[in-house]
């Protein structure tokens, strides 16, 4: 691993603590659902998921896939935040992001088993604050975080009424940020760039129970995991009087939550299905962010960067979604979801942009022969986040407004 320069490293460490603590808007670290069918129902897809995408939402439902399927998806996100407070006014830039997903389902002939493989990006987000705004030296002007999940899974149709499924999650995560540092004349402005990555493993499981031909219950569990990031800090134009190294390794551990979801679905008519879900997310695992700065550890400790309190709360999500096959080849979807933010006011930061929100979505699907195309759009309706007693004096008070939109497209081929 490389090392970063010194004093810049200082700011860099501070920034890394904030950046790693930063999460997807309004749902902790988690990204929106990966596929258009799920997004069209605001993510409410654990009961009636019946194609290859079930590997992401409820592996037990892979048993409902009647033929081999390959599926590719792309999720386009627009996310913008605006700050108003004692420091002035500023907003984020470069609001667009793109997330891919891939799924393969393969029923094993002559058995009640279905094998599957999936790849998606369940956690992460990116943000850029206006480099000329009041946060220029308070937080990283550029920060990115992504966690990819490679998942092999197996489903077993135990009986006509019960299906089980389980998968192994192989995670790969990356972090990157850039921090600008002010120094008095005649010294130029300094900067810090950092990159880190890491691997982790976890698991997921689900069960679907057909209470009646028209009713189902589903339960899913995703295990917690700790992702250990390690990488390099590099600095430029740091004054020689600051006690720091030109380059330094950096390590930190990021704790992701246990997720448990329960869903109930009912088929109201031959062409109409509805489901309601509730989720519990154990974000309280994220109590602090500890950073090992290697040779710069004394400097990090002196600046109060070695251990930053987070004290996140466990959260719940609630939602309902449905689909209507209004013609032989066409399906209409819609959904509503309420998301709680796990971040308390006193540990909120401009790099942890999160607020309670509602999500409203619509979707449309078309199927013909072996081919299927699904489209979806969702809008986030956010509560203004008002901070009045933050642990960091640089942004102890302020208001944050958010604007979020999502669009997804999925193509499925059966063979």
C-alpha positions, 0 to 999 in steps of 0.5 A, spaced: 500 500 500 502 507 498 502 512 503 500 519 504 503 525 506 503 528 512 499 534 514 495 533 509 494 526 512 491 530 518 486 533 514 485 526 510 484 522 516 479 527 518 476 527 512 476 519 511 472 519 518 467 523 515 467 519 508 466 512 511 461 514 515 457 517 509 451 513 507 446 513 502 440 518 502 435 516 508 437 509 508 444 509 512 449 505 508 444 502 503 443 503 496 436 503 492 433 496 489 437 494 483 432 492 478 426 496 475 421 491 477 423 492 485 424 499 484 417 500 481 414 497 487 418 502 491 423 495 493 417 491 496 419 485 492 420 479 497 413 476 496 412 476 489 419 476 486 419 471 481 424 472 476 432 471 477 432 478 481 429 474 487 437 473 488 437 480 491 431 480 495 428 473 497 432 467 494 427 462 496 423 465 490 428 463 485 424 456 486 418 460 482 423 461 476 420 456 471 426 457 466 433 459 465 434 466 466 439 471 465 438 479 467 441 485 466 439 492 470 442 499 470 439 504 476 440 511 474 440 516 480 440 523 481 441 526 488 442 533 490 443 536 497 443 544 499 446 547 506 444 553 509 447 555 516 452 560 519 457 558 514 453 560 509 449 557 503 452 551 498 450 545 495 452 538 492 455 538 485 455 532 480 449 529 482 448 523 477 450 516 479 449 509 475 449 502 479 449 496 475 446 489 477 446 482 473 443 476 475 442 468 473 437 463 475 438 456 473 433 451 475 436 444 475 432 439 471 429 433 475 430 436 482 426 441 486 433 446 486 434 452 483 441 455 482 443 462 481 448 467 481 448 475 482 452 481 482 450 488 485 452 494 489 447 494 495 451 499 499 455 506 497 454 513 494 458 519 492 458 526 493 461 532 491 460 539 495 461 546 491 469 546 491 468 554 492 463 554 497 463 554 505 465 547 506 471 547 501 476 546 507 471 543 512 469 536 508 472 532 502 470 536 496 470 529 493 468 522 496 466 516 493 464 509 496 461 503 493 460 496 496 459 490 490 456 484 492 457 477 488 452 472 490 451 465 489 445 462 491 441 456 492 433 455 492 429 449 494 422 448 493 420 443 499 413 442 498 407 446 494 407 451 500 414 452 502 420 454 499 427 455 502 433 459 499 440 461 501 446 465 499 453 467 500 455 474 500 462 476 497 463 483 498 468 488 495 468 495 497 472 501 495 473 508 498 476 515 495 476 522 497 479 528 496 480 534 501 483 541 501 487 544 506 488 551 508 494 554 510 496 561 512 500 565 507 505 564 504 504 557 504 499 554 498 493 550 499 494 543 501 490 537 499 489 530 501 487 524 496 486 517 499 484 511 496 482 504 500 479 497 499 477 491 502 473 484 502 468 481 507 463 475 507 456 474 509 450 471 508 443 471 506 437 466 507 429 467 505 423 462 506 416 463 502 410 460 505 404 459 501 398 460 506 393 459 501 393 459 493 392 467 494 396 468 500 403 468 502 408 470 507 416 471 506 421 472 511 428 474 509 435 475 513 441 478 511 447 477 516 451 483 518 459 484 516 465 488 518 468 490 512 476 492 513 478 497 509 486 499 508 489 503 503 494 510 502 493 517 504 497 522 499 498 529 500 501 535 497 503 542 499 503 541 506 508 545 510 514 542 513 513 544 520 507 540 521 509 533 524 507 528 518 509 523 513 509 524 506 505 518 505 502 513 510 498 507 510 491 507 513 486 502 515 479 502 518 473 498 519 466 499 517 460 495 520 454 494 516 447 492 519 443 485 520 437 486 516 431 482 517 424 483 513 417 480 513 412 481 508 405 479 506 402 478 499 395 477 497 393 476 490 386 480 489 385 477 482 388 473 477 392 479 474 393 483 481 398 482 486 399 486 493 404 486 498 406 489 504 413 489 508 417 491 514 424 491 515 429 492 521 436 494 520 441 494 526 445 500 524 446 501 532 452 496 530 456 503 527 458 506 534 464 509 532 469 510 527 476 508 529 482 510 524 489 507 524 493 512 521 500 508 521 506 512 522 501 518 523 497 515 529 500 520 534 498 526 529 491 523 528 490 522 536 492 529 537 487 532 532 482 528 535 481 523 529 483 517 531 476 515 534 470 519 532 463 517 535 457 515 530 452 512 535 447 510 530 440 508 531 436 501 529 431 503 524 425 500 521 422 501 514 415 500 512 412 499 505 407 497 500 407 495 493 403 492 487 403 490 480 397 489 475 397 485 469 392 489 465 394 486 458 397 479 456 404 482 455 404 489 460 404 490 467 403 496 471 407 497 478 406 502 483 409 502 491 410 507 497 416 506 502 417 510 508 425 510 510 428 512 517 434 515 518 439 512 523 443 518 524 442 522 530 443 530 530 449 530 534 453 526 529 450 528 523 455 531 518 455 534 511 458 527 509 453 523 512 447 526 508 441 522 510 434 524 512 427 521 513 423 520 507 418 517 503 418 514 496 413 514 491 414 509 485 411 507 478 413 502 473 412 498 467 413 491 464 413 488 457 414 481 456 414 477 449 416 470 448 423 469 451 424 477 452 422 482 458 423 489 459 422 493 465 422 500 467 421 504 473 421 511 476 421 513 483 422 520 487 424 521 494 420 526 498 425 528 504 424 532 511 428 538 512 434 536 516 435 541 522 441 540 526 442 544 532 447 541 537 452 537 533 459 534 536 463 538 530 463 545 531 464 547 524 457 545 522 454 545 529 447 548 526 444 548 519 439 546 515 439 541 509 434 540 504 434 534 499 432 532 492 432 525 489 430 521 483 431 514 481 430 511 474 431 503 472 431 499 466 432 491 466 432 486 461 431 479 462 432 473 457 429 466 458 433 460 455 
